[in-house]
Amino acid sequence: MNPDDLTDCIDALLPQTQCRQCGYAGCRPYAEAVGKNEAPLIPTIWAIFPVVHFSHGAGFATGLLHYLRNPDW
């Protein structure tokens, strides 16, 4: 998957509150950094999103990112 597509996928999962809890100016810059392995997954941010929250927060996000970075399709 190309980096822009990965960023789009990660960004789509974030709450888009632009809360800056991650230390970045907004969700998109954080998504870019996560996609490049330059930023950690922050469980409190991922838990805001209901689908991720009910799938055990960062555990779901970690699995999803692994799949997106290493697709078998």
VEXMAR-219502 format. One line per 5 residues: their letters; for each residue x, y, z of N, C-alpha, C, CB. Coordinates in Angstrom, 2 decimals, padded with zeros to 5 digits. Glycine has a CB too. Layout:
N
A) X Y Z X Y Z X Y Z X Y Z | ...
This chain:
73
MNPDD) 000.84 -001.17 000.00 000.00 000.00 000.00 000.89 001.24 000.00 -000.96 -000.01 001.21 | 000.56 002.18 -000.84 001.40 003.38 -000.87 001.15 004.24 000.37 001.13 004.20 -002.17 | 002.12 005.07 000.74 002.02 005.84 001.98 000.80 006.75 002.07 003.24 006.67 002.14 | 000.38 007.34 000.95 -000.79 008.22 000.98 -002.06 007.44 001.29 -000.94 008.95 -000.34 | -002.19 006.25 000.71 -003.36 005.42 000.99 -003.38 004.97 002.44 -003.38 004.21 000.06
LTDCI) -002.21 004.62 002.97 -002.12 004.21 004.37 -002.52 005.37 005.28 -000.68 003.72 004.70 | -002.02 006.56 004.99 -002.39 007.74 005.77 -003.90 007.98 005.71 -001.64 008.98 005.27 | -004.48 007.84 004.53 -005.93 008.03 004.38 -006.70 007.03 005.25 -006.34 007.87 002.90 | -006.27 005.78 005.25 -006.94 004.74 006.04 -006.84 005.04 007.54 -006.35 003.36 005.74 | -005.66 005.40 007.99 -005.47 005.70 009.41 -006.27 006.94 009.79 -003.97 005.91 009.73
DALLP) -006.20 007.97 008.97 -006.90 009.21 009.24 -008.41 008.99 009.33 -006.59 010.25 008.16 | -008.94 008.11 008.50 -010.37 007.83 008.50 -010.83 007.18 009.81 -010.72 006.92 007.33 | -009.93 006.52 010.51 -010.28 005.88 011.78 -010.18 006.81 012.98 -009.39 004.69 012.00 | -009.55 007.94 012.80 -009.37 008.86 013.92 -010.63 009.72 014.11 -008.15 009.76 013.68 | -010.83 010.23 015.32 -012.07 010.93 015.63 -012.25 012.30 014.96 -012.17 011.12 017.08
QTQCR) -011.20 012.85 014.37 -011.25 014.14 013.68 -011.68 015.28 014.61 -012.21 014.06 012.51 | -011.29 015.19 015.88 -011.59 016.26 016.82 -010.47 017.30 016.85 -011.80 015.68 018.22 | -009.32 016.97 016.24 -008.17 017.86 016.21 -007.79 018.29 017.64 -008.47 019.12 015.33 | -007.85 017.33 018.56 -007.68 017.61 019.99 -006.22 017.84 020.40 -008.24 016.47 020.80 | -005.29 017.39 019.59 -003.85 017.54 019.83 -003.33 016.71 021.02 -003.53 018.99 020.07
QCGYA) -004.13 015.75 021.51 -003.66 014.88 022.59 -002.45 014.06 022.17 -004.78 013.96 023.05 | -002.30 013.88 020.88 -001.20 013.07 020.35 000.10 013.87 020.22 -001.59 012.51 019.00 | 000.00 015.18 020.33 001.18 016.02 020.18 001.33 016.58 018.77 002.41 015.25 020.54 | 000.39 016.26 017.90 000.42 016.76 016.52 -000.68 017.80 016.34 000.25 015.61 015.50 | -000.56 018.62 015.30 -001.49 019.73 015.07 -002.90 019.27 014.73 -000.97 020.59 013.96
GCRPY) -003.07 018.02 014.36 -004.39 017.51 014.01 -004.32 016.04 013.68 -004.97 018.27 012.85 | -005.45 015.49 013.31 -005.53 014.06 013.03 -004.71 013.64 011.81 -006.98 013.66 012.83 | -004.74 014.42 010.76 -004.00 014.06 009.55 -002.49 013.97 009.78 -004.29 015.08 008.45 | -001.87 014.99 010.41 -000.43 014.87 010.67 -000.10 013.68 011.56 000.09 016.16 011.31 | -000.97 013.39 012.54 -000.75 012.23 013.39 -000.86 010.94 012.57 -001.77 012.21 014.56
AEAVG) -001.85 010.87 011.68 -002.02 009.70 010.83 -000.80 009.48 009.95 -003.28 009.85 009.95 | -000.24 010.54 009.41 000.97 010.43 008.59 002.13 009.87 009.40 001.35 011.80 007.99 | 002.29 010.37 010.63 003.39 009.92 011.48 003.20 008.46 011.90 003.49 010.80 012.72 | 001.98 008.05 012.22 001.71 006.65 012.58 002.00 005.76 011.38 000.24 006.47 013.05 | 001.59 006.18 010.20 001.83 005.41 008.99 003.29 005.19 008.69 001.18 006.07 007.84
KNEAP) 004.12 006.13 009.12 005.57 006.03 008.90 006.30 005.42 010.10 006.16 007.42 008.60 | 005.55 004.94 011.08 006.13 004.41 012.33 006.92 005.46 013.09 007.03 003.22 012.02 | 006.54 006.71 012.95 007.22 007.80 013.64 006.46 008.26 014.88 007.41 008.96 012.70 | 005.26 007.73 015.08 004.46 008.09 016.25 003.83 006.83 016.81 003.37 009.15 015.88 | 003.70 006.77 018.13 003.08 005.60 018.74 001.56 005.65 018.61 003.47 005.51 020.21
LIPTI) 000.95 004.50 018.74 -000.50 004.45 018.85 -000.84 004.84 020.27 -001.08 003.03 018.47 | -001.68 005.82 020.43 -002.04 006.31 021.75 -003.44 005.78 022.08 -002.00 007.88 021.80 | -003.54 004.83 022.99 -004.82 004.17 023.26 -005.97 005.11 023.58 -004.65 003.23 024.40 | -005.73 006.20 024.30 -006.84 007.08 024.64 -007.44 007.74 023.41 -006.37 008.14 025.61 | -006.61 008.02 022.41 -007.13 008.62 021.19 -007.92 007.60 020.39 -005.98 009.20 020.34
WAIFP) -007.38 006.40 020.25 -008.08 005.37 019.48 -009.35 004.93 020.18 -007.17 004.17 019.25 | -009.39 004.99 021.49 -010.57 004.56 022.24 -011.75 005.51 022.07 -010.23 004.43 023.70 | -011.47 006.75 021.62 -012.55 007.71 021.37 -013.46 007.20 020.26 -011.98 009.09 021.00 | -012.88 006.52 019.31 -013.64 006.04 018.16 -014.38 004.76 018.55 -012.72 005.80 016.92 | -015.71 004.72 018.51 -016.47 003.58 019.05 -016.07 002.22 018.50 -017.91 003.79 018.79
VVHFS) -015.82 002.10 017.21 -015.47 000.79 016.64 -014.17 000.30 017.25 -015.35 000.87 015.11 | -013.21 001.20 017.40 -011.93 000.82 017.98 -012.10 000.55 019.47 -010.88 001.92 017.74 | -012.89 001.36 020.16 -013.11 001.19 021.59 -013.67 -000.20 021.89 -014.06 002.27 022.12 | -014.64 -000.60 021.14 -015.26 -001.90 021.40 -014.40 -003.05 020.89 -016.63 -001.96 020.75 | -013.33 -002.74 020.21 -012.40 -003.78 019.75 -011.09 -003.70 020.52 -012.15 -003.64 018.24
HGAGF) -011.14 -003.18 021.72 -009.99 -003.12 022.63 -008.92 -002.12 022.20 -009.38 -004.48 022.74 | -009.36 -000.97 021.79 -008.47 000.17 021.58 -007.28 -000.09 020.69 -007.99 000.64 022.86 | -006.11 000.15 021.23 -004.89 000.10 020.44 -004.60 -001.30 019.91 -003.72 000.58 021.26 | -005.11 -002.34 020.56 -004.89 -003.70 020.05 -005.50 -003.85 018.66 -005.50 -004.74 021.00 | -006.68 -003.33 018.49 -007.33 -003.35 017.18 -006.54 -002.49 016.20 -008.79 -002.85 017.29
ATGLL) -006.17 -001.30 016.63 -005.44 -000.39 015.75 -004.11 -000.98 015.33 -005.23 000.96 016.43 | -003.42 -001.61 016.25 -002.13 -002.23 015.92 -002.31 -003.33 014.88 -001.47 -002.81 017.19 | -003.31 -004.17 015.08 -003.58 -005.23 014.11 -003.96 -004.69 012.74 -004.69 -006.13 014.61 | -004.77 -003.65 012.74 -005.19 -003.04 011.48 -003.99 -002.43 010.75 -006.26 -001.98 011.73 | -003.15 -001.71 011.48 -001.98 -001.11 010.85 -001.04 -002.17 010.30 -001.25 -000.22 011.83
HYLRN) -000.87 -003.26 011.03 -000.03 -004.35 010.54 -000.59 -004.88 009.23 000.07 -005.49 011.59 | -001.89 -005.07 009.17 -002.52 -005.58 007.96 -002.37 -004.58 006.80 -004.01 -005.87 008.21 | -002.59 -003.29 007.08 -002.49 -002.29 006.02 -001.07 -002.15 005.49 -002.97 -000.96 006.51 | -000.09 -002.30 006.40 001.31 -002.19 005.98 001.79 -003.44 005.25 002.20 -001.92 007.18 | 001.19 -004.59 005.56 001.63 -005.87 005.00 000.45 -006.64 004.43 002.34 -006.70 006.08
PDW) -000.24 -006.06 003.45 -001.43 -006.73 002.93 -001.08 -008.05 002.26 -002.15 -005.83 001.94 | -001.97 -009.01 002.40 -001.76 -010.30 001.73 -002.72 -010.45 000.56 -001.93 -011.46 002.74 | -003.22 -009.33 000.05 -004.14 -009.36 -001.07 -003.51 -008.77 -002.29 -005.42 -008.63 -000.75
